[in-house]
Amino acid sequence: MKQKPGDKTERKKAPPRGAATGLRVALPTVRGAAPEASHFACRECPARCCRLPWGIRFGEEERERYLAEPFVIERAGPAGLEVLGRGMLPTRAEEGRLQCVFLDADELCSLQKRFGHEYLPRPCQAFPFGFVSAEDGATLAQLSQLCPSIRDDRGEPVGPELAAKLAQGGGATRMSQRMLTRAGVMLTRPQFLRVAERWSDALAEETSPAELLARLVDESVAFEEALVGGEHATDAAVEAALRTAEGSAPAAFAPRRRSSYQTRLLLAFLLGNLCFPSRLRQPNRVSPPVFLEGARALANKLVWLLERGSVDLLFLPKPIALGQVRKVPRFLGGEHGGLVRDYLRLVLARRQIFAEPRHLLAVLLDLCIGTVLVSRFARCRAVAFGRAAVDASDVREGIGVAELLLLHHAALSEQPGYMKRLRWLLLVTPEKLRGVLASEA
Ligand code: SF4
């Protein structure tokens, strides 16, 4: 989270809190770089993480501390106190975006200025870092690509910061021990990671990620069909099913000229909610609604569903016409598709996507939706900047959006019922999932 200039230097002088434990912290990267090769510095940024449509949650101890502090009471006001009582940071609408009520006009956090970094909620202290306990006992750092410093790899090496950030974040998330096939066969952690390794290897191929993912969807269906027969799979059965799946013929895959209905629904929910004023409609907001907010939020969804009309999308400098986006060439099969493949492999390597026990195919579904999100957002951004084609900066910003909405910061458990039903439909009808990929291929 946005920090006071100088705080970083002070923190770096203090011994990292986790260092004495001999904690091993390794940053996974598909580029083969060591953790020290990544960089971070919280500066030259308009407090992006304090101005996002999300509800930052904190625990009971922090809640009691904030509710008893006169400065917090005065700054939050009665509505903000009610939100704090629910364990969330209150936000207010400002220039068409939400921002934390504790953010000052100088782009710095008033809580940090007054009480120090350790007073902040843990997620703010640790941002843009997260941690996952991997299968071999290593603690893997998750650097959010939503943060411009991480995205652009600028600042100081992150290595010396990792142990302190781990302590600030309250420790590492555990990986699930089990995943399920759609037929209910249980896969142990080594077994589902074996499948994920196959996915990661496939995504190294220099082909469009949309095409590779479509092939992996077919392979995964064949894998699951070859595994049916028991509640638990043996290692030998998993290996045999993987061989069968790799030998299976993929279905024909061709780009769609227009987006499938399911693609438009997904984008209406995901990117539609990043449009003004939909993005203001958060449960932790304390400022009053803007004019006709509900009707305009519904109109945003219709614009995405019909792919006609204009939207004011978060992170874009001006509203764009979705009709113009159709004219921007799709890029996943070209040079910039490599950035997306690298990102997908990073998502698999950093293991956060395996935190919850769920259907293994749902993990692949997330990679598919994430790819479509990156691609469509990048094309929208190219329009906003008046470019005829997507460039690398558009793709990197699209990756940040995928982090925000799906692959890093979003809680799947908080998605509304219609989104869960849409996801399930895509899981049980792979041809519709291929249609989503074909819409951006
Ligand atoms: S998004 Fe990153 S650089 Fe910007 S304020 Fe937050 S932590 Fe700092």
Residues whose N, C-alpha, C, O or C-beta is under 5 A from the ligand:
A	BS01	SF4	M1 K2 A41 C42 R43 C45 A47 R48 C49 F127 P128 C147 P148 S149
